């Protein structure tokens, strides 16, 4: 009996700590680390021209960059409230001959270009986003960009394919899926089938920050690198290997 009071006090203390932690987790929200879209400026002539004519970086295509990467794997977002968007581009002779690929800008921030047989992912907070595509001449942009506005929901999973050729087709007539020029959102089942043999040739990106109950903003590491590439990953058996059994004679 002498320890009964101590046990009760410890139990109450642990319960209070767990309750406080649960309340703290519930009150934590996520926000985007990208610049927000100002829809009032989107339709202005000046904003449209600034989006078209600019100087920025560029990537080299598969004709130059033949670095291999790990084959596709689903990822678990670092925040349960985040959405994951997978961008991918399948392999083809046309894609392998590209020298400078199209640049991708998400809310004005440049994200990796897609080259042949390539995928990567981004983690986003729920909300509205603007993705613009333009192919540069070295570091100079003159081409009128193709612009896609889209919304992601908490915990959502999206597959977006970049396809300049027509032979692979689109999203099988699915209604309500994003489609702008060579960019198309694929249904999950079809997207998983097509992305399966692509490789991670650039890090994944995280644009989700957490805001704690006391107003602190916790920003994660932006680049998320995958596992090191292994040559053995290129070995795929078409049929399972079986030892010959002489007893079957």
C-alpha positions as CSV (number, residue, x, y, z in Angstrom):
1,X,0.0,0.0,0.0
2,X,2.9,2.3,0.7
3,X,3.6,2.6,-3.1
4,X,0.0,3.0,-4.1
5,X,0.0,6.7,-4.0
6,X,3.3,6.9,-6.0
7,X,1.9,4.6,-8.6
8,X,-1.3,6.7,-9.0
9,X,0.7,9.9,-9.3
10,X,3.0,8.4,-12.0
11,X,0.0,7.0,-13.9
12,X,-1.7,10.4,-13.9
13,X,1.5,12.1,-15.0
14,X,1.9,9.7,-18.0
15,X,-1.8,10.1,-19.0
16,X,-1.5,13.9,-18.9
17,X,1.7,13.7,-21.1
18,X,0.0,11.5,-23.6
19,X,-3.1,13.7,-23.7
20,X,-0.9,16.8,-24.2
21,X,1.0,15.1,-27.0
22,X,-2.2,14.0,-28.7
23,X,-3.6,17.5,-28.5
24,X,-0.3,18.9,-29.9
25,X,-0.4,16.5,-32.8
26,X,-4.0,17.3,-33.6
27,X,-3.3,21.0,-33.6
28,X,-0.3,20.7,-36.0
29,X,-1.1,21.8,-39.5
30,X,0.9,21.8,-42.7
31,X,1.6,24.6,-45.1
32,X,3.4,24.9,-48.4
33,X,7.0,26.2,-48.6
34,X,6.3,27.4,-52.2
35,X,5.2,30.9,-53.0
36,X,1.4,31.1,-53.2
37,X,-0.4,31.7,-56.5
38,X,-1.8,35.2,-56.9
39,X,-4.8,34.5,-59.1
40,X,-5.5,38.2,-59.5
41,X,-2.2,38.6,-61.3
42,X,-2.4,35.4,-63.4
43,X,-4.4,37.0,-66.2
44,X,-2.5,40.2,-66.4
45,X,-0.5,41.0,-69.6
46,X,2.7,41.9,-67.7
47,X,2.6,38.7,-65.6
48,X,2.0,36.6,-68.7
49,X,5.1,38.1,-70.4
50,X,7.3,37.7,-67.4
51,X,6.3,34.1,-67.2
52,X,7.2,33.6,-70.9
53,X,10.4,35.7,-71.2
54,X,13.0,34.9,-68.5
55,X,16.5,33.6,-67.9
56,X,16.8,30.4,-65.9
57,X,18.7,27.1,-65.6
58,X,18.4,24.1,-67.9
59,X,19.0,20.4,-67.8
60,X,20.6,18.0,-70.3
61,X,18.5,15.3,-71.8
62,X,19.1,11.6,-72.1
63,X,21.3,12.0,-75.2
64,X,23.9,13.4,-72.8
65,X,22.7,12.3,-69.4
66,X,22.6,8.5,-69.2
67,X,23.0,8.1,-65.4
68,X,21.0,5.2,-64.1
69,X,18.9,5.2,-61.0
70,X,16.8,3.0,-58.7
71,X,13.6,1.5,-60.1
72,X,10.3,2.9,-59.0
73,X,9.1,2.5,-55.4
74,X,6.1,4.0,-53.7
75,X,7.1,6.5,-51.0
76,X,5.5,7.2,-47.6
77,X,5.2,11.0,-47.2
78,X,7.0,12.6,-44.2
79,X,3.7,14.1,-43.1
80,X,0.5,12.2,-43.0
81,X,-1.3,15.4,-44.2
82,X,0.8,15.7,-47.3
83,X,-0.1,14.7,-50.8
84,X,2.4,12.9,-53.1
85,X,2.6,13.7,-56.8
86,X,4.7,11.3,-59.0
87,X,6.1,12.8,-62.2
88,X,7.3,10.3,-64.8
89,X,8.4,9.9,-68.4
90,X,8.7,6.5,-70.1
91,X,11.6,5.3,-72.2
92,X,11.6,5.6,-76.0
93,X,14.0,6.2,-78.9
94,X,12.6,9.7,-79.3
95,X,13.1,10.5,-75.6
96,X,16.6,9.1,-75.6
97,X,17.7,11.4,-78.4
98,X,16.7,14.6,-76.5
99,X,19.4,17.1,-75.8
100,X,17.6,19.8,-73.7
101,X,14.3,18.7,-72.1
102,X,11.4,20.9,-71.1
103,X,11.8,22.9,-67.9
104,X,9.2,22.5,-65.2
105,X,8.2,25.4,-62.8
106,X,6.0,24.8,-59.8
107,X,4.5,28.0,-58.4
108,X,7.5,29.8,-60.1
109,X,10.1,27.4,-58.6
110,X,12.1,25.3,-61.0
111,X,11.8,21.6,-60.4
112,X,13.7,18.7,-62.2
113,X,13.0,18.2,-65.9
114,X,11.9,14.8,-67.0
115,X,14.3,12.8,-69.2
116,X,13.8,9.4,-70.8
117,X,12.9,6.5,-68.4
118,X,12.8,8.9,-65.4
119,X,10.5,9.5,-62.4
120,X,10.6,11.5,-59.2
121,X,8.1,12.6,-56.6
122,X,7.1,15.8,-54.7
123,X,5.3,16.2,-51.4
124,X,2.8,19.0,-51.3
125,X,0.5,20.5,-48.7
126,X,-3.2,20.5,-49.6
127,X,-4.1,23.4,-51.8
128,X,-3.8,24.9,-55.3
129,X,-0.7,24.9,-57.5
130,X,0.5,26.1,-60.9
131,X,2.8,24.1,-63.1
132,X,4.2,25.7,-66.2
133,X,6.3,24.0,-68.9
134,X,8.6,25.6,-71.4
135,X,11.6,24.4,-73.4
136,X,14.6,26.8,-73.1
137,X,17.3,27.7,-75.6
138,X,20.2,27.2,-73.2
139,X,19.3,29.5,-70.3
140,X,16.9,31.7,-72.2
141,X,13.1,31.2,-72.3
142,X,11.1,32.6,-75.2
143,X,8.4,29.9,-75.7
144,X,4.9,30.6,-74.4
145,X,4.6,28.2,-71.5
146,X,2.0,25.5,-71.2
147,X,0.3,26.1,-67.9
148,X,-1.6,23.6,-65.7
149,X,-3.5,24.6,-62.5
150,X,-4.3,21.7,-60.2
151,X,-5.4,21.0,-56.6
152,X,-4.1,18.3,-54.3
153,X,-6.0,17.0,-51.3
154,X,-4.7,15.8,-47.9
155,X,-3.2,12.3,-48.2
156,X,-3.7,12.2,-52.0
157,X,-1.6,10.2,-54.4
158,X,-1.3,11.4,-58.0
159,X,0.5,10.2,-61.1
160,X,1.4,12.7,-63.8
161,X,3.0,11.6,-67.1
162,X,5.0,13.7,-69.5
163,X,4.4,12.2,-73.0
164,X,5.4,14.0,-76.3
165,X,4.6,10.9,-78.4
166,X,1.1,9.7,-79.1
167,X,1.5,5.9,-79.2
168,X,1.1,5.2,-75.5
169,X,-2.3,6.9,-75.3
170,X,-3.9,8.9,-72.5
171,X,-5.8,8.1,-69.4
172,X,-8.4,5.7,-70.9
173,X,-11.1,8.3,-71.1
174,X,-11.1,9.0,-67.3
175,X,-13.1,12.2,-66.7
176,X,-11.8,15.1,-64.6
177,X,-8.1,14.3,-64.9
178,X,-5.6,17.0,-65.7
179,X,-4.4,17.2,-69.3
180,X,-2.3,20.1,-70.7
181,X,-0.2,19.5,-73.8
182,X,2.2,16.6,-73.2
183,X,1.3,16.6,-69.5
184,X,-1.4,14.2,-68.4
185,X,-2.7,12.9,-65.1
186,X,-3.1,9.1,-65.1
187,X,-5.5,7.0,-63.0
188,X,-3.7,5.3,-60.2
189,X,-3.9,1.7,-61.6
190,X,-2.7,2.8,-65.1
191,X,0.0,5.1,-63.6
192,X,1.4,2.4,-61.5
193,X,1.7,0.1,-64.5
194,X,3.5,2.7,-66.6
195,X,5.8,4.1,-64.0
196,X,7.0,0.7,-62.7
197,X,10.1,0.4,-64.9
198,X,11.2,4.1,-64.7
199,X,14.1,5.1,-62.6
200,X,14.8,7.7,-59.9
201,X,17.4,10.0,-61.6
202,X,16.8,13.0,-59.5
203,X,15.9,13.4,-55.7
204,X,12.4,13.6,-54.5
205,X,11.3,17.0,-53.2
206,X,9.4,18.0,-50.1
207,X,7.5,21.4,-50.1
208,X,5.6,20.8,-46.9
209,X,6.3,22.6,-43.6
210,X,4.6,21.9,-40.3
211,X,3.2,24.6,-38.1
212,X,3.1,23.7,-34.4
213,X,0.5,24.8,-31.9
214,X,2.7,27.6,-30.7
215,X,3.2,29.0,-34.2
216,X,6.7,27.5,-35.0
217,X,7.2,26.6,-38.6
218,X,9.2,23.4,-39.0
219,X,10.7,23.1,-42.5
220,X,12.0,19.6,-43.6
221,X,15.0,18.9,-45.8
222,X,13.8,19.7,-49.3
223,X,15.7,17.1,-51.3
224,X,15.0,13.4,-50.5
225,X,17.5,11.1,-52.1
226,X,16.7,7.5,-52.9
227,X,18.7,4.4,-52.3
228,X,22.1,4.1,-54.1
229,X,21.8,2.5,-57.6
230,X,22.8,-1.2,-57.9
231,X,23.7,-2.8,-61.2
232,X,22.0,-6.0,-60.0
233,X,18.7,-4.2,-60.1
234,X,18.9,-4.4,-63.9
235,X,18.6,-8.2,-63.8
236,X,15.0,-9.2,-64.3
237,X,14.1,-12.8,-64.9
238,X,11.2,-13.3,-67.3
239,X,10.3,-16.7,-65.7
240,X,11.3,-18.1,-62.2
241,X,14.5,-20.1,-62.3
242,X,14.1,-23.8,-61.5
243,X,16.6,-26.5,-60.9
244,X,16.4,-29.6,-63.1
245,X,15.1,-32.6,-61.2
246,X,16.5,-35.9,-62.6
247,X,13.8,-37.8,-60.8
248,X,11.2,-36.5,-63.3
249,X,12.7,-38.8,-66.0
